[in-house]
Amino acid sequence: IGAGAAGGLVAVVLANIVAIFLMRAVGRNLDA
């Protein structure tokens, strides 16, 4: 696996974590 591919995988994982965190934060605000 090249450094570029590894960096891309890490970026995708981080993006997914951030997206889930944002969705949970927005849902919490809507509930409130």
PDB file of N, CA, C and O in Angstrom:
ATOM      1  N   ILE A   1       0.859  -1.196   0.000  1.00  0.00           N
ATOM      2  CA  ILE A   1       0.000   0.000   0.000  1.00  0.00           C
ATOM      3  C   ILE A   1       0.891   1.240   0.000  1.00  0.00           C
ATOM      4  O   ILE A   1       1.802   1.361   0.819  1.00  0.00           O
ATOM      5  N   GLY A   2       0.619   2.156  -0.922  1.00  0.00           N
ATOM      6  CA  GLY A   2       1.421   3.371  -1.009  1.00  0.00           C
ATOM      7  C   GLY A   2       1.011   4.388   0.035  1.00  0.00           C
ATOM      8  O   GLY A   2      -0.051   4.275   0.647  1.00  0.00           O
ATOM      9  N   ALA A   3       1.861   5.383   0.232  1.00  0.00           N
ATOM     10  CA  ALA A   3       1.549   6.414   1.232  1.00  0.00           C
ATOM     11  C   ALA A   3       0.283   7.156   0.828  1.00  0.00           C
ATOM     12  O   ALA A   3      -0.517   7.530   1.684  1.00  0.00           O
ATOM     13  N   GLY A   4       0.096   7.370  -0.474  1.00  0.00           N
ATOM     14  CA  GLY A   4      -1.099   8.077  -0.945  1.00  0.00           C
ATOM     15  C   GLY A   4      -2.361   7.307  -0.624  1.00  0.00           C
ATOM     16  O   GLY A   4      -3.351   7.888  -0.178  1.00  0.00           O
ATOM     17  N   ALA A   5      -2.333   5.986  -0.849  1.00  0.00           N
ATOM     18  CA  ALA A   5      -3.518   5.159  -0.580  1.00  0.00           C
ATOM     19  C   ALA A   5      -3.811   5.146   0.915  1.00  0.00           C
ATOM     20  O   ALA A   5      -4.966   5.241   1.328  1.00  0.00           O
ATOM     21  N   ALA A   6      -2.758   5.028   1.727  1.00  0.00           N
ATOM     22  CA  ALA A   6      -2.950   5.001   3.183  1.00  0.00           C
ATOM     23  C   ALA A   6      -3.525   6.336   3.646  1.00  0.00           C
ATOM     24  O   ALA A   6      -4.433   6.364   4.477  1.00  0.00           O
ATOM     25  N   GLY A   7      -3.003   7.443   3.115  1.00  0.00           N
ATOM     26  CA  GLY A   7      -3.505   8.767   3.491  1.00  0.00           C
ATOM     27  C   GLY A   7      -4.962   8.911   3.093  1.00  0.00           C
ATOM     28  O   GLY A   7      -5.759   9.490   3.832  1.00  0.00           O
ATOM     29  N   GLY A   8      -5.318   8.379   1.914  1.00  0.00           N
ATOM     30  CA  GLY A   8      -6.706   8.459   1.451  1.00  0.00           C
ATOM     31  C   GLY A   8      -7.625   7.685   2.375  1.00  0.00           C
ATOM     32  O   GLY A   8      -8.719   8.145   2.703  1.00  0.00           O
ATOM     33  N   LEU A   9      -7.174   6.492   2.802  1.00  0.00           N
ATOM     34  CA  LEU A   9      -7.995   5.676   3.714  1.00  0.00           C
ATOM     35  C   LEU A   9      -8.215   6.408   5.032  1.00  0.00           C
ATOM     36  O   LEU A   9      -9.332   6.451   5.548  1.00  0.00           O
ATOM     37  N   VAL A  10      -7.147   6.980   5.571  1.00  0.00           N
ATOM     38  CA  VAL A  10      -7.256   7.711   6.842  1.00  0.00           C
ATOM     39  C   VAL A  10      -8.203   8.889   6.681  1.00  0.00           C
ATOM     40  O   VAL A  10      -9.008   9.166   7.570  1.00  0.00           O
ATOM     41  N   ALA A  11      -8.113   9.592   5.542  1.00  0.00           N
ATOM     42  CA  ALA A  11      -8.979  10.751   5.298  1.00  0.00           C
ATOM     43  C   ALA A  11     -10.438  10.322   5.258  1.00  0.00           C
ATOM     44  O   ALA A  11     -11.305  11.007   5.801  1.00  0.00           O
ATOM     45  N   VAL A  12     -10.714   9.179   4.608  1.00  0.00           N
ATOM     46  CA  VAL A  12     -12.095   8.688   4.509  1.00  0.00           C
ATOM     47  C   VAL A  12     -12.630   8.323   5.891  1.00  0.00           C
ATOM     48  O   VAL A  12     -13.767   8.650   6.231  1.00  0.00           O
ATOM     49  N   VAL A  13     -11.799   7.643   6.685  1.00  0.00           N
ATOM     50  CA  VAL A  13     -12.228   7.244   8.031  1.00  0.00           C
ATOM     51  C   VAL A  13     -12.504   8.482   8.885  1.00  0.00           C
ATOM     52  O   VAL A  13     -13.515   8.547   9.584  1.00  0.00           O
ATOM     53  N   LEU A  14     -11.602   9.462   8.824  1.00  0.00           N
ATOM     54  CA  LEU A  14     -11.794  10.685   9.608  1.00  0.00           C
ATOM     55  C   LEU A  14     -13.052  11.408   9.153  1.00  0.00           C
ATOM     56  O   LEU A  14     -13.805  11.919   9.982  1.00  0.00           O
ATOM     57  N   ALA A  15     -13.289  11.458   7.837  1.00  0.00           N
ATOM     58  CA  ALA A  15     -14.479  12.132   7.304  1.00  0.00           C
ATOM     59  C   ALA A  15     -15.743  11.456   7.824  1.00  0.00           C
ATOM     60  O   ALA A  15     -16.715  12.127   8.171  1.00  0.00           O
ATOM     61  N   ASN A  16     -15.725  10.112   7.877  1.00  0.00           N
ATOM     62  CA  ASN A  16     -16.901   9.379   8.369  1.00  0.00           C
ATOM     63  C   ASN A  16     -17.143   9.683   9.842  1.00  0.00           C
ATOM     64  O   ASN A  16     -18.284   9.888  10.256  1.00  0.00           O
ATOM     65  N   ILE A  17     -16.074   9.712  10.637  1.00  0.00           N
ATOM     66  CA  ILE A  17     -16.217   9.993  12.069  1.00  0.00           C
ATOM     67  C   ILE A  17     -16.779  11.395  12.271  1.00  0.00           C
ATOM     68  O   ILE A  17     -17.675  11.597  13.091  1.00  0.00           O
ATOM     69  N   VAL A  18     -16.250  12.369  11.518  1.00  0.00           N
ATOM     70  CA  VAL A  18     -16.722  13.755  11.642  1.00  0.00           C
ATOM     71  C   VAL A  18     -18.179  13.847  11.221  1.00  0.00           C
ATOM     72  O   VAL A  18     -18.968  14.541  11.863  1.00  0.00           O
ATOM     73  N   ALA A  19     -18.545  13.147  10.137  1.00  0.00           N
ATOM     74  CA  ALA A  19     -19.933  13.190   9.646  1.00  0.00           C
ATOM     75  C   ALA A  19     -20.885  12.625  10.697  1.00  0.00           C
ATOM     76  O   ALA A  19     -21.944  13.199  10.950  1.00  0.00           O
ATOM     77  N   ILE A  20     -20.506  11.497  11.309  1.00  0.00           N
ATOM     78  CA  ILE A  20     -21.362  10.884  12.337  1.00  0.00           C
ATOM     79  C   ILE A  20     -21.484  11.827  13.533  1.00  0.00           C
ATOM     80  O   ILE A  20     -22.568  12.000  14.090  1.00  0.00           O
ATOM     81  N   PHE A  21     -20.359  12.436  13.923  1.00  0.00           N
ATOM     82  CA  PHE A  21     -20.381  13.355  15.064  1.00  0.00           C
ATOM     83  C   PHE A  21     -21.297  14.539  14.777  1.00  0.00           C
ATOM     84  O   PHE A  21     -22.074  14.953  15.638  1.00  0.00           O
ATOM     85  N   LEU A  22     -21.205  15.087  13.554  1.00  0.00           N
ATOM     86  CA  LEU A  22     -22.047  16.235  13.191  1.00  0.00           C
ATOM     87  C   LEU A  22     -23.514  15.834  13.168  1.00  0.00           C
ATOM     88  O   LEU A  22     -24.364  16.582  13.651  1.00  0.00           O
ATOM     89  N   MET A  23     -23.824  14.668  12.617  1.00  0.00           N
ATOM     90  CA  MET A  23     -25.216  14.218  12.548  1.00  0.00           C
ATOM     91  C   MET A  23     -25.788  14.055  13.954  1.00  0.00           C
ATOM     92  O   MET A  23     -26.933  14.431  14.209  1.00  0.00           O
ATOM     93  N   ARG A  24     -24.987  13.492  14.870  1.00  0.00           N
ATOM     94  CA  ARG A  24     -25.458  13.301  16.249  1.00  0.00           C
ATOM     95  C   ARG A  24     -25.651  14.657  16.916  1.00  0.00           C
ATOM     96  O   ARG A  24     -26.610  14.841  17.666  1.00  0.00           O
ATOM     97  N   ALA A  25     -24.756  15.610  16.656  1.00  0.00           N
ATOM     98  CA  ALA A  25     -24.865  16.945  17.254  1.00  0.00           C
ATOM     99  C   ALA A  25     -26.116  17.637  16.729  1.00  0.00           C
ATOM    100  O   ALA A  25     -26.851  18.251  17.503  1.00  0.00           O
ATOM    101  N   VAL A  26     -26.366  17.547  15.432  1.00  0.00           N
ATOM    102  CA  VAL A  26     -27.546  18.183  14.838  1.00  0.00           C
ATOM    103  C   VAL A  26     -28.812  17.532  15.385  1.00  0.00           C
ATOM    104  O   VAL A  26     -29.772  18.231  15.708  1.00  0.00           O
ATOM    105  N   GLY A  27     -28.828  16.219  15.492  1.00  0.00           N
ATOM    106  CA  GLY A  27     -29.999  15.512  16.014  1.00  0.00           C
ATOM    107  C   GLY A  27     -30.275  15.927  17.445  1.00  0.00           C
ATOM    108  O   GLY A  27     -31.429  16.075  17.847  1.00  0.00           O
ATOM    109  N   ARG A  28     -29.204  16.116  18.217  1.00  0.00           N
ATOM    110  CA  ARG A  28     -29.360  16.511  19.614  1.00  0.00           C
ATOM    111  C   ARG A  28     -29.970  17.917  19.678  1.00  0.00           C
ATOM    112  O   ARG A  28     -30.830  18.191  20.516  1.00  0.00           O
ATOM    113  N   ASN A  29     -29.516  18.804  18.783  1.00  0.00           N
ATOM    114  CA  ASN A  29     -30.043  20.169  18.760  1.00  0.00           C
ATOM    115  C   ASN A  29     -31.513  20.164  18.349  1.00  0.00           C
ATOM    116  O   ASN A  29     -32.310  20.922  18.902  1.00  0.00           O
ATOM    117  N   LEU A  30     -31.879  19.323  17.387  1.00  0.00           N
ATOM    118  CA  LEU A  30     -33.267  19.272  16.933  1.00  0.00           C
ATOM    119  C   LEU A  30     -34.163  18.743  18.047  1.00  0.00           C
ATOM    120  O   LEU A  30     -35.283  19.223  18.226  1.00  0.00           O
ATOM    121  N   ASP A  31     -33.678  17.760  18.794  1.00  0.00           N
ATOM    122  CA  ASP A  31     -34.474  17.200  19.895  1.00  0.00           C
ATOM    123  C   ASP A  31     -34.692  18.268  20.965  1.00  0.00           C
ATOM    124  O   ASP A  31     -35.770  18.358  21.553  1.00  0.00           O
ATOM    125  N   ALA A  32     -33.655  19.080  21.214  1.00  0.00           N
ATOM    126  CA  ALA A  32     -33.760  20.113  22.241  1.00  0.00           C
ATOM    127  C   ALA A  32     -34.687  21.210  21.728  1.00  0.00           C
ATOM    128  O   ALA A  32     -34.927  22.193  22.429  1.00  0.00           O
TER     129      ALA A  32
END
